[in-house]
Amino acid sequence: MADKLWQGRFDQPTNRQVEDYTASIQTDGRLYRYDIEGSIAHCRMLGECKIISHDEASRIVENLGEILREIERGKFDLSPSSEDIHMAIEQRLIQKIGELGGKLHTARSRNDQICLDMRLYMRDVLTQCRSLLIELQKVLVSVAEENLGVIMPGYTHLQHAQPILLSHHLMAYCEMFRRDEERFEDCYRRTNVLPLGSAALAGTTFPIDMEWTAKYLHFPKVTSNSIDAVSDRDYLIEFNAASAILMMHISRMAEELILWSTTEFAFIDISDAFCTGSSIMPQKKNPDVPELMRGKTSRVYGNLMTLLTLTKALPLAYNRDLQEDKEPVFDTADTVISTVRLLARLLPEIRFNRERMLDMAGRGFTLATDLADYLVRKGVPFRKAHHVVGQIVQHCIQKNIELRDCSVEELKSFHKAFDADVYPYLEISSVVDQRTSSGGTATSRVREAIGRTRTELEAREMILKS
């Protein structure tokens, strides 16, 4: 059993079961790069502030680099006896250079150390999520542009409502993902704050320079309160909340892909590369990828609730409970990154059944509102027009016909304002292109939205890369 770096106050060694129970190294081991990056920054700051000598700082930094290479070559012990990745690295440093390695932890606590590691990690995760979301939006824009003329039924209550462009429907998701990317951007701003220097909870008596460390690690600001700094997990909760909303949006799209691929809808065919078969039914082609996207959403929701419950009623400042924040965060990050990346690959591989979509767009009396609008343009109050068209729909149901099958004489029997000029209001492509209000489904409006979105995405991508 390895000696603990904190065991001076204790008479007995840690119980083996306690050691196994409290160890987090199998989870936080993935933070090794950030821990070493933070330790190098801290060490250089100690040297700059003459808390340790420049020679000592240089030697520590050199050996931290060697430890990084050991880990990446798989020649590093990540046993539970090391407790966590921070202690494992520090123990290895002391093994390599003796007592000098113990100077690294001067003016630092594991409390502010892990907070720094997580903020460094989250900066990378948030940047990757934003980049992937921008790429997903670019894919949606391309698919929308390729299918600009395709008309489909729009739905409310999962019932046929009004005809719309498929591209308009796809661009609705682009709007959702834009807001998701903006939420990650906002979260990044609150994440990008340096906590190192707060020590255990009260700061340190050593003459450290937090601003120097912040500049070295590219943090624009440092924390204002040391107690808050070591106990704050808001940015992790915020990341999980933003991820939950994102996964909700993806789940909605996944559900539609699943429905649209059924025999009943027959709107799309998902590439074989993104489907699986049945172990017993030879004919099956199952949309497993969208189903798993829908299913994985529940995990992200659960991770958010875990973090909220973990921090509920937790007294200031640091408590060991907070060790449990990493698994839900890591799981959410892995789930979101893999899901968004895969969705961006799946969408271009979907074949849309244009004829089927167009045929269904005209069924279910989807032109009823346009027929009412026709009467309104003839001077009929909308409520009266609504009632008249409702009667016409009932007539069509009884005769098993669609609105477009009615003759002018039939329509006149319901209201004298009907005339031969009604037919453009019963032609699907015509009524779609008449919806030119801002954000409407008219081809001209959707084309504008595609162009505007593409320009915005190029600008945001350039900013993110700068």
SULQUI-V382530 format. One record per helix or strand of 2 or more residues. SS is the DSSP state (helix for helix, strand for strand). FROM is the first residue (numbers start at 1). TO is the last residue. If there is no record, write none. Layout:
SS,FROM,TO + SS,FROM,TO
//
This chain:
helix,7,9 + helix,16,22 + helix,25,48 + helix,54,72 + helix,80,82 + helix,85,105 + helix,110,146 + strand,151,156 + strand,159,165 + helix,166,191 + strand,193,194 + helix,210,216 + strand,221,222 + helix,226,231 + helix,234,260 + strand,268,270 + helix,272,274 + helix,288,311 + helix,320,347 + strand,350,352 + helix,354,361 + helix,368,377 + helix,382,399 + helix,403,405 + helix,408,412 + helix,420,426 + helix,428,434 + helix,443,465
//
